[in-house]
Amino acid sequence: MKIEKVNENQIRCTLTKQDLADRQINLRELAYGSEKAKGLFHDMIQQANYEFGFDVSDNPLMVELSLIHISEP
């Protein structure tokens, strides 16, 4: 999992297939907010807070999911 600070109000999280496999999460669970997906989002926010001081307490949070296909040799 890779987290980047875009600006004071936005972070970008990049997950690999392996990140999802390690947590036994599939794309459908991400899209529909399963308990495992909620745990993953919570962990990402905690990591962003630790690395960048990114704090979302008392603020609405928007999550945008983009799929990137990387072909493997």
N, C-alpha and C positions, 0 to 999 in steps of 0.2 A: 504494500500500500504506500502510495506517495501522496503527500499533502503539500500544496503550495499556497502561499498567501498571495492573492490577486490584488487586494486592496484592504482597507480597514474593515470593510463589510462583507468580504467575499473570500472564500477559499476554494481551491480546486483539489478534489481527491481523485486519484487514479487507482483503480483496482485491476488486478490481473485475474485471469481465469484461476490461477493458483490461489490467490487471495480468497476468492469465492469458494473454491474447493476445500481449502483449509478450514473454512467455517461451515462447510456443507450447506451453502446457500446457492440457489439457482436464480436466474433472472426474473422469473415469475414472482418469487418471494420478495425480491427487491421492489418490483413494480407495485405489489399489493401490500407491502408493509408488514411482513410476517414478524414474529417475535425475534427471530434470528436477524432479520434485516434491521429492526429497530436497535438491536444490540450492536450491530456493525456501525450504524450511524452514530450511536452514542460513543463508541470507541473512537471514531474519526473526529468527533467534536472534542473529546478529551485530549486526543493527540494534538489537534490544532491549538487548543488552549495551552498545552504544555510547550509546544514548539514556538508559537507565535504570540501567545497571550490573547488569542482569539476567544472572545467571550460572547455567548449568545443568550445568557440568562436574561429573562424578561423581554426578549425580543422574538418576533416571529422568525421562523426559519424556512427558507425555500430550498428544496433539493431538486436538482436537475440531473437527469441521468442521460448520458450519451454513450452509445456503444461504438467502440472502435474495433474493427477487425484487423488484426495483424496476422498476415500469412506467415506460417512457419515453414522453414525450408525442409 
